[in-house]
Amino acid sequence: MAERLAQHKHCPTCGLAMGPKREACGDACAATLAEKLRKRRLLMFVWISASVIMIAAAIVAMK
């Protein structure tokens, strides 16, 4: 019979096991995760802005 492990999840930065309610295992990993999320949001903003500009340019070009 397999042993049951306590509820846990893994740190998205380093992969260590941690409690289920935590976002990162420590301060260093939390800072790395925050920076990664900030860069992801910035990239998403750039992609959406570029898409809106291209659609607007296409609409203007059709007229």
C-alpha positions as CSV (number, residue, x, y, z in Angstrom):
1,M,0.0,0.0,0.0
2,A,1.4,3.4,-0.9
3,E,2.0,6.0,1.8
4,R,-0.1,9.1,1.7
5,L,1.7,12.4,1.7
6,A,0.5,15.5,3.4
7,Q,-1.2,18.1,1.2
8,H,1.4,20.2,-0.5
9,K,2.3,21.9,-3.7
10,H,5.6,22.8,-5.3
11,C,7.3,26.2,-5.6
12,P,6.9,27.5,-9.2
13,T,10.5,28.9,-9.1
14,C,12.6,26.2,-7.6
15,G,10.3,23.2,-7.3
16,L,10.7,22.5,-3.6
17,A,7.6,21.2,-1.7
18,M,5.8,23.8,0.4
19,G,2.4,24.3,2.1
20,P,-0.7,24.4,0.0
21,K,-1.6,28.0,0.9
22,R,1.8,29.5,0.0
23,E,2.7,31.1,-3.3
24,A,6.5,30.6,-3.1
25,C,8.8,28.8,-0.7
26,G,10.8,31.8,0.5
27,D,11.5,35.5,0.0
28,A,14.0,35.0,-2.9
29,C,11.6,32.8,-4.8
30,A,8.7,35.1,-4.1
31,A,10.7,38.0,-5.6
32,T,11.7,36.0,-8.6
33,L,8.1,34.9,-9.1
34,A,6.9,38.5,-8.8
35,E,9.4,39.7,-11.4
36,K,8.4,36.9,-13.8
37,L,4.7,37.8,-13.4
38,R,5.5,41.5,-14.0
39,K,7.3,40.6,-17.2
40,R,4.5,38.4,-18.4
41,R,1.9,41.1,-17.8
42,L,4.1,43.6,-19.7
43,L,4.5,41.3,-22.6
44,M,0.7,40.7,-22.7
45,F,0.1,44.4,-22.7
46,V,2.5,44.9,-25.6
47,W,0.8,42.1,-27.6
48,I,-2.7,43.5,-27.0
49,S,-1.6,47.0,-27.8
50,A,0.1,45.9,-31.0
51,S,-3.0,43.9,-32.0
52,V,-5.3,46.9,-31.5
53,I,-3.0,49.2,-33.5
54,M,-2.8,46.7,-36.4
55,I,-6.6,46.3,-36.4
56,A,-7.1,50.1,-36.3
57,A,-4.6,50.5,-39.2
58,A,-6.4,47.8,-41.2
59,I,-9.7,49.5,-40.7
60,V,-8.3,52.9,-41.7
61,A,-6.6,51.4,-44.8
62,M,-10.0,49.9,-45.9
63,K,-11.7,53.2,-46.1
